[in-house]
Amino acid sequence: MSLLEIEPRPVQYEAEEQDCPARSLRVLLVCMPWAALDMPSLALSTLTPLVRDHKTVKSVDVLYANLRWADHVFSATEGRVGERHFNRIARGDFIGTGEWIFSSALGDQPGKATATPFHLKAAAQGAELEAPAEMYALAPDFVRQLAREIAGGGYDVVGLTSTFDQNIPSLALAGELAAQAPDVITILGGANCEGSQGAALHRNYPSLDYVVRGEAELVLPELLRVVARSVAGLSPEARTAELKAVSGLCWRAETGESRVNPPRPGMVPMDSIPTPDFGAYFDEFRHTEACNDVLPKVPVEGGRGCWWGEKHHCTFCGLNGTTMAFRAKPPERVLREVADAVKRHQVLDVLFADNIIDMKYLNTLLPGLGELGWDLRLFFEVKSNLTYRQLRQMADGGVTQIQPGIESLSTHVLSLMRKGVTGWQNVRLLRDCGSLAIFPSWNILYGFPGETWADYSPSISQIDQLVHLFPPDVTNRIRLTRFSPYFSDPALGMTNQGPSSLLSSVYGLPEKELEDLVYVFDSAPAGLDAESGERLERAMEHWQRSHPTARLVGLEEGEALRIVDERRRRAPQEFLLGTPLERDAYRSLLKGRKEEVLGKQLRESGHETANAERVADLLAEWREYGLIYQDGDHYVALATGLEW
């Protein structure tokens, strides 16, 4: 029986109270900038059917204001500012450019973009702000028009989702709605509302009627019930009592004072989450002129949390917040969701939004996806110590891109991160991705307390041997983020210098409030000094420039191995590993070996001449020609195209 033949479990919801008003609320869910242009909001797509099926809701619409914004800017600038400018912000620059752009629409306009404190500080740090400055001037009119349209739509409730740079755009819209349509109830939720952030947002921005902290599937149905009863004439005393019972909710007392309810213990079971409805996004996308060159994707949620983070939370990682516990949907359900979405929307690019793949999917979901026989292009986030066999399973299932969280090629720095992998394993993964035509999207991070240039110089000295492998996308000094171990445990060595000064200049709130609200904090420089950081960045840029024309490929020729080297600009070189000992030794290094382990393995397999001296000579020769990578006492073969 295939996975598609397994009947999905019915989704169960808590029964509504019998005295709840029947289907009276008109609800609008809004996705503000800076959500990605090339895919629907998974949060709103998942909440849409939950809200639609709620017995208090008459109708639910979804507005992709991020797409509307792209068209607004594209038209106003006659195409000068377009998709590439939006992507630069949507993919996260961690300095708050997207927040600053919409600060011009939040409260009183502060004047010219170039005169604002954010622009002055960010420009001094080298930020490219020409296009953002144009958008800064356009944001107020856009927000006013958007609020006018929503106010005229007859909605009772407007729900906003906020992650990364969506805070101030959402706050600006909520503020304008409060001015134009004060009876409309506004609800804010999302990752930016986790923990103290949600409480700070609610008490500092009266235009937000409610803020949902934690997973909205647990909170929103209860809140809608109370809202509907309030609209129908629930007494203030009864309203207060019922709102107090909604776990994780920020709400206002009759006096206007902000109240914060403790979160509900436990997590939402993945198999109880509604199947996402992406229809509103694709309807809007088809009419968005600014996205003519954008290929849309279908986002899929297989799991939430991080199974590695549950055991060893990476020191710099602020993702997952209060929801680290890992859980995943049954593979048959995920397969059905993928198949249905691909058929309905005629899109082959599927992005799994999970922070880390459920390893059980390798033997369940991925074979099922492969059996569909479609030319799917799948994306997963993975741990970087995958074996060739595991990567092959992914490739056979349609995976063409992964985000492996490599972060460094230094084993010591990776241990400082608590990544649970080594530098040579990361190199091995990059090589195997080249063999299997899987594109790995990865970055180099530095600035970790306890690192020195000695951690980086061994890999830097071998960069010319690595240029045929996929290079890092960017090289950045780490930033101190809320929920990360570096943030919660100063003993790990990061010195918190307070909320990001750039974000502080945008919000204009007292520092104590910002300490509860922002995600990014300033910190004293750690690890590499500025000069060493620049040396590292230049080395990675060299890798990026050299990669397009570089190749190192291993070819099986009977009992021999031929390696073709086209990594340098001179004529290609070829190396023939013609003896059984040479061939078997190199093939053994595909997995990564210590010198003594390699010799022992070769002798046990019948190579009597594989004494310590002979093995050392082979490694020295291959190291000289750049055919292998050395990480401490481990050696890894670098030629792509070979299985192990």
Protein Blocks (a to p, Z undefined) as FASTA:
>chain_A
ZZklpccdddddddddfklcehkbccddddddfddfkbccfklmmmmmmmmmpmkbmbdc
dddfklmmmmmmmmmnnomacfklmmmmmnononommmmmmmmmgojaebjfklpmklmm
mmmnopafklmmmmmmmmmmmmmmmmmmmmmnopabdcdddehjlmmmmmmmmmmmmmmm
mmbccddedjklgcjllmmmmmmmmklmbacehjfklmmmmmmmmmmmmmnopafklmmm
mmmmmghiacddfkopacdddddedjddfklpccddfklmmmmmmmmmklmmpccddddd
fbgcjfklmmmgcfklcghilmmbgcdddfklmmmmmmmmmmmnopabdcdfbfbdcfkl
mmmmmmmmmmnopacdddddddfkbcfklmmmmmmnopabdcehnopacfklmmmnonop
afklmmmmmmmmmmnopacdddddehiehiafklmmmmmmmmmmmmmpccdfbdcddddd
ehiaklmmmknopacebjafklmmmnopafklmmmmmmbdcdddehjafklmmmmmmmmm
mmmmmmmmgccddddehjaccdddffbfbdcdddddfbfklmmmmmmmmnopafklmmmm
mmmnopaklcfklmmmmmmmmmmnopaccehjaccdfbghiaZZ
